[in-house]
Amino acid sequence: MSIQKEELRSSKWFGRKGKDGFIYRAWMKNQGTPPDMFDGRPVIGICNTWSELTPCNGHFRDLAEAVKKGVLEAGGFPVEFPVMSLGETLIKPTAMLYRNLVSMDVEESIRANPIDGVVLLCGCDKTTPSLVMGACSVDLPTIVISGGPMLKGHWKGRDIGTSDIWRFDAASKLGQITQDEFVEAEYCMARTQGHCAVMGTASTMAVMMEALGLSLPNNAAIPAADARRKVLSQISGRRIVEMVRENISLSQILTRKAFENAIMVNAAMGGSTNFVIHLLAIAGRIGIDLNIDDFDKFSQHIPLLANVQPSGENYMEDLYYAGGLPSVMKEMQKILHNDVLTVNGKSIGENASKAEVYDRNIISTMETPFKPESGIVVLKGNMAPNGAVIKPSAASPALLKHSGKAVVFENIEDYHARIDLPELEIDANSVMVLKNVGPKGYPGMAEVGNMTLPKKLLEQGVTDIVRISDGRMSGTGFGTVVLHVSPEAAVGGVLALVQNGDRISLDTHNRSLHLDVSDEELAKRKKAWVQKEKIQPRGYVHLYQTHVEQAHLGADMDFLKGGSGSTITRDSH
């Protein structure tokens, strides 16, 4: 890779003479910065989402220090800065509401400051897409470091992870575990630093970063508690300095082929359905023409290779010991675009070429996969003319083609109020429908789509029925769950018109989701429909509800698509 000799962005601050240069350098020196740090070396911004309110990212101070070591070793000048951090477990009403806000924070923080290259410290679900979206809109040399999964938990002699929360909840409802056991399991599951130990959304985002070429090899699966996570961070710090000198920007890496690779790898990994909405948003920022049908097109015929929960049985920790993501991608080399550039200056194919699989119980071959069907299936029909998604590898095979009567909940409050009422008319053949949990309606598109089944069905031994909503579900969740229905109920989509007792037909093989109601009847219902979910009168939520796009477009805000580059419009005090 040839070395570029263009003037660094940071020289427009630190290379100045006179009053402005004095101010820029003097105030940095009050932190103990030596004069030679302003000699024209690359300034590397370390964008940190550390927060005690984001427990998944609680170890990021240590990772940032490792990055700084690497930057200094390579002759760069590291500067760490914070942005709003989105902790999936605590933030309300949903972290997704603030993904676009954080992307604005990241974009403006990078552009407005003397930064030549960026290291993004990402971990908990929305911290990854939000940081990458913001960085794409500036398009500087950028490298991603994920926080890594926590070690798998141990409880009563068995391994546990986040996917078991849904099982514990059902067992608690049925009196199969006590409240004391429930609390004990909390300590046993989240026992180390890091994000969810399974192939939830956080791990899916880490896989996405490595498959896109935005992180160094093995970034996706090294456990947070493993010292090799710090080693990777230090090496990433060295590498970002080289990327600045080589002038490798995000747009050189994030090509159409890179996005196609990411979709194929996500399928083989059994990644979260949230992958769809985040990759679409990233594509919209970097200017790649990607649409929801691409996820079905490039997922088809790709089997499940990674035996990791919730689609499989094991954990991200096990995946790393079995060979990590490079080993999975090596198995896929016949179908991947192996010439795609990555942040280390090598191609995806080169990075995977020497990988080995150490455990075939964890990483299978394309010829003998764990499951023949994986990936994301995009459904269309009168109920979702713009699309909806389902994850077959986490569903019940018998329900992938199903027809049943709708049991309708108008919003999440209605669901909570009625789900366990003895008089609720529901059986194993019913289809649960949840409205008004989409981007505008919730607002923010909450992870409530995998609705817990009513107690009376659980008592009958029913573990799964078809569930449909305009919301999302946690990547750690499972079941025959149709998500991201577009248009959503809050904007008058057909989902808003579904009534109790309507028959709904799901045919995953034929990519169909149909409400068996005549066009005439739907037109009559649409005429009588009144929107109950209101636009908030002020603040960020008002901005979000006014400008957020539908799920099939990535749920970004319309005015944020694309980018403004790294140029500063006004350049003096």
N, C-alpha and C positions, 0 to 999 in steps of 0.2 A: 504494500500500500504506500503510495507516494505521500510525502510530507508536504502539507500545505504551508505556505509562508504568508498567508493573509494576516492582516492585523487582527489581533484578538479583540473581542467585544470589550473585555475588561480594561483594555488600554485607553478607552474613551473616558474612563474614570481615573484610573491610577496612573496613566501615562501623561496626564495633563500638567501643564505648568500654570503658575499663577494661583489666584484665589481658589478656583474650583478644585484643582489638584491638591492644594493644601488641605482643603476641607475633607476630600475623599480619603486621603491617606492619614491625616492626623487623627480623625475619629476612629479609624480602624486600629491605629497604634495604641489607643488607650486600652486595648485588650492584650497588650504585650506582643504585638506583631512586629518582628524585626524588619528593618528597612529593605532587606534584599527580597522579601516576599513581593515587593512591588516592582521587580525588575523585568516584568513582561512575561512571567510564567503563567500558564493557564490557571484561571480561577475556577474551582469546581464547587458548585452548589450541592450540598447534601440535604435533600428535601426529606425531612423526618416527620413521620406520623406517630412518634412516640406519645403516649398519653396513658395515665393511670386509669382513665375512663375507657381505654381500649386495651383490655388485658392481653389480647393476642399480640400486641405490639409493645408490651411492657419491657422487653429486652433490647429495644432499638437504640438506647443510649450506648450500649456496648458495641452494637454493630456499627454505629456511626463512628465510634473511636477507631474501630478496625479499618473502616473506609479511609479515615483521615491518615492513618499510618501509610496506607497504600498510596494515597495521593501525594503525600510528602516524599515517599521513596521515589516516586516517578518524576519529581520535580514540579509538582503542582501546588496550588495554594487552596486548601480546603476551607470552605465556609458553610457551616451548618445553619439551616433555617427551618422553622416550624410551619406547618400548615394545619388547618382544621383536621382532626382525626375522627374517623367514623368507627366506633365500636359497635359491632353488630348486636352484642348481647344486651346493651344498656340503652342505647339512644332511641328516643321515641319521637314521632310515631313509627318511623322506620329509617334506617340508615340510607336507604335508597333515595329518600326525599332530598338528601343533602349531597348526593354524589356529584351533581352538576355544580353545586355551590363550591365544593372543594376543588373541582376542576378549574373554576374561575380563580380561586385563591392561588392555586399552583401556577396557572398560566401567567397571571399578573406578577406574582412573586419572582418568577424566572425572568420575564421580560424587563421588569423595572430595575433589576439589580445587575451589578457587574459580574455576570456569570458567563463562562465560556462553555461549560459542560455540566451535566446534571446527573447525580445519582439519586434514584428514587427508592426510598426505603418503604416497602409495601408489605402488608401482611393480611390483616383482617379484610373481609370480603371486598367492601367498596373502596378501601384505600388504594387498591391496585388500579382498577379502571379509572378512578377519579384522577390520580396522579398522572397516569399515562395519557388520558384525554387532554389534560392541561398542558403537558409537555409537548404533545403533538401539535397543539395550536401555536407553539413557538418554534419548534423544529430545530433544536440544538442537538449536539451529540449527547446521547442519553443512555444510561444503563440502569437496569432494574435489579434490585436485590430483594428477594422475598424473605419474610421472617422465619419461615420454616414451620412444619407441623410440630405440635406437642407430641411427646412420647405417648404410646397407647396406655390406657388405664388398666388397672387390675382390680377386680371386685369379686369376692367370693370364688376365687379360683379360676376366673375367666377374664379374657381381655375385653375391654369395653372402650367405646369411643362415642362421639357426638350422636351418631345415628341411633344409639341405644336410648337416648332421651325419649324418643317417641315410644319405644318399647316399655321403658320404665313408667311413662305416663299411663299407658294402657294397663299395665300391671297394677299400678296404684289404684286406678279406678275400680279394678276388679277385686281389690283387697289381697292381691297376691304378694305384695311387698308392703311393709309398714312404713310409716312416715320416717322413723329412725333409719331404716334401711335406705330410704330415698335420699336422706341427707348424707348418709355415709357414702353413697355412690357418688355424690358431688365431689367429695374429696378424692375419691379413688380415680375419677375420670380426668379431671383437669389438674394433673399432678406436676406438670412442668410448664415452663414458658412455651409459647408458640400458639399457632392457630389450630383449628380442628384437625384431629389425627386421621380423619377419613378423607375421601375424595369429595369434600364439600366445596362450597364456592371459593373459599380461600385457597385451597389446594388447586382447584380448577384454574383460578387466576394465575397461580404460580406456574402451572403447566402451560397455560396460554402464553405467558411471557417467554418461557424457554422455547416453545414451539414457534413463536413469532421471530425468535432470534434476538430478543431484547435483553436476555440475561446470559450469563456464562453457563456452560454445561453443568448439570446436576443441581442448579439452583432450585428446581421445583421440589425436590424431595428430601434434601438434607434436614434432619430434625433440628429444631431450634436449639435443643440442649446439646447438640453435637458440636464439638470444637471446630469441626470442618465448616460450619456455617460462618464462623468468624474468619477462617482462612479464605473462604470464597469472597467475603466482604472486603478483605484487605487486597486480594488480587483484583477485585472489581475496581477498587480505588486506584490501583496502578493503571488498569486498562482504560479508565475514562480519560485520563491524561493523554494517553496515546491516541484515543479516539478524537480528541480535540485537535491534536497535531496532525492527524490524518484526515480531519474534517469529515468524519462519518456521522451524518445527521440521521434523525429518526426516519425521514422520508426515503433514505437510501435502503433502509432495512425493511420498512413496512410496505412492501410491494404487494400486489395482488396475489402473487404466489405464496407469500408469507401467510396471508390470511387463509388461503386454501389449505396450507399445511396445518395451521392451527385448528381448523375445523376437523380435519381428518384425525389429528392426534387426539383431540377432545373426544371423538367418537371411540377410539380405541381405549381411552382411559376411563370411559363411563363418566365423563365430567358433568357438572351441574348444568341444568337448563338456564341458569343465570348467565352462562357463557354467551348465549345468543344475544341478549340485550346489551351486554358490555362490549362484545366484539363489534357489533353494529355501531355503537356509539364511538368507539375508537376509529373505526373506518371512516365515519363521517367527519372526524376531526382532521385526519391525515389526507383526506381526499380520495379514498379508494371506493369504487363503486361496488358495494356489497349489499345484498338484499337477503331477506329472510329465506327465500327459496334456495339460496346457496348452501344453507346449513343442511337441508335435506339432501340436496344434490351431492355434496361432498362427504356426507355421512353414510350414504347408502352403501351397502355391501362391505362395510368395515365392521368386523366383529370386535367383541370385547377382549382385549389382550391383557389388561391389568386387573388382577383379581383383588380389588380393593373395595371396601364398603363405600357407599351403600349398594352398588351393583354387584359387588363380590363379597369376600369374607375377611380380607386383611386390611392393613393400615398403611399409611404413607411411609412410616418408618420401615415397614417390611419391604415396600417397593424400593426404597433406597438401597437396602442391603442386598436386594435381588439384582441390582444393576442400575436402578434409577431410570429417569426418562430417556437418556441416550440409548439405553438398551431397548426400550420400547420402540423408539424411532428407527433403530437399526432393523428391527423386525419389519418395519413399514417402508423400507427404502425403495422397494419396487414401485410404490405408489406415490411417495412424497416428491416434492420438488427439491432435490438434493443440492441444487446450485444456489439456493437462497443465502444471501449474506447474513451473518450474525455479528453481534457486538465484539466478538474476539477477533474479527477480521477473517475468520474461516467460514466455510459454508456449513449449513445444517448437516449435509452428508459427511463432510470431513469430521465434524464434531462427534458423529455417531459411529464412525467407521471402526473404531477400536473398542467399542463398548461390548461387554459380555453379559450374558444372563447367568446368574448364579443359582436361581431357584425357579424352575419351571412351574411350580405351584403358584407363583406370584405373577410371572410374566410368561405368557404363552406365545405360540407362533400363530401366524395368519392361517396356517393350514389346520391347526388343532386349537382353536380359541376356547376361552372359558364359556362364552355365550356367542351364538351366531349373530344375534341382533343387538346393536348398540346404537350409540349416537343420538341425535336429536331428530325426531320426526316432526315435520311441519304439516299441520292439519288445516284444511280449508273446507268451506261449505257455507251454507246460509247463516250458520251461527258464528262463523269467524271468517268473513270474506277476505280480510287482510292477513289471516293466519292465526294459528295457535300452536303451541308446542307440547310434546310429550316425550318422555324419556323411557323407551321400551325396556331397557336393561334394568330399570328399577321398578317396573310394573309387574302385575300378575298376568302371565300369558293368556289365561282364560278370559281376561277382561279386555284384551286389546281389540276385540271385536265384540261389541255389546250394545244392546238396546234396552232402555229402561225409562221409567217415569221419573220426572224431575221432582226433587225436594228442594225448594228454593229458599235461600236466605238473602234478604235484600241488602244487608251489609254485615260487617263483622260483629256489630253489637247484637243484631238479630240472631246471628248464629250462636253466639255465646248464651243468649237468653233462652233459646229453644232446643239446643242440640240434645240435651239429656232429659227433656220432658217426656214422661211416659206416653203421653198422647201423640207424640210426633209420629206421623204416618211415614214409615220408612222400613225397607227390608233390604236383603242382600242384593236384590236386583235393581234397586233404586239408583238414581244418578244425583249426587249432591251438587247443587249449583250455588255459588257464592258471587254476588254482584257487588259493584262499587268498591273494589279494592285495587283498581288499576291506577295508572299514573295520576290522572286528575281526580279521580273519585275518592281515593283514600285520604289524603293525597300521598303519592310517593310509591305506590305499588308494593304493598307489604308482602312479606313471606308468610302468607296464611293460606295458600292454596291447597296444601296437603292437610285439609281439615281432619281433626281427630274424629273418629267414628263415634256415634252415640253409644252410650254405655250399654243399652239393651242389645245392640248388635254385637258388641264385644262379648257380652255374656253368652251369646249364641255361638261364639267361636268364629264370628266373621272378622277377618283381619284386613280386608281391602274391598272397597267398592269404587266405582268411577266417580271422580270429583272434578268439577270444572269451575274455573274462575278467570277473571281478568287480572288476577294478582300473580305473585311468584311463589315459589317455595324454597326453603333452605336446600342447598346442595347436599346436606346431610340427610334430607328426607327421602322417602320412598313411597311407592304406591302407584296406582293407575290414576295419575293426576294430570289433567289437561290445564295448561297455564297460558298466560299472556294473551288471552282472547282479545282480538282486535277487529273492529273498534270496541273499546271498553263500554261498560254499561253507563258510565257517567256522561258520555257524549251521545247517548242514544243508540248505541249498537244493538244488534239483535239480542245480545245477552240481556239487555235491560227489559226485554219483552217476554222473557221466559216466565211461565206460570207453573204453579204446582200441578202435577199430573201430566204436563206435556211430555211427549215421548221424545227422547234424544237418542240418536244413533251414532256410535263411535266405531269407525273402521280404520284402525291404524295402518293396516296393510295397504288400503286404498287411499290413505291420507285424507279421510273424510270425517267431518263433524257436522251433523245435520240435525236441525230442530224440525221435527215432523209436524209442522203447522203450515197451513196454506199461506201463500203470499197475500191473499185477500185478508185473512185474519191478522197477519202481521201488520199490514197497512192500517187496519182498524186500531190495533193496539198502539202503534206508533203515534197515531193521531191523538190518542188519549194520554200518551206518556207525559209525565211531568218530572223534571229533574229534581231530586230531593237533596243531592249532595251539592253544597254551595261553594262558590269561589270565596276564599278568604279575602277580607277587605284590604289588607295591608301586608307589608313586609316581604320577606323572601318567599314565603308560601304563596302569596298572591302572584309574585313574579313567576314562580314555578308553574302554578296551575294555569296561568294565562299563556305560557309559552311552551310547556312541555309537549313533545310529540308522542305519538302512540307507540306501543311496545314494538310493533313490527319495524319501526324506524330507529329503535334504540333508546327511546325515552330521553333523548337529549333535549335541550331547549333549542328552539328553532334558530335563535340569533347566535348560538354558540358554535354551530356547525362550521367546519373549515378552520382557518387560523389567520392570525394577523402577523405571524412571523416574529422576528426578534428585534425589529427596528423600533427605536424609541422616537415618538413623534416630537417631543420637545426635549432639548438636550442641554439645558443649563439651569443654574439656580436663579 
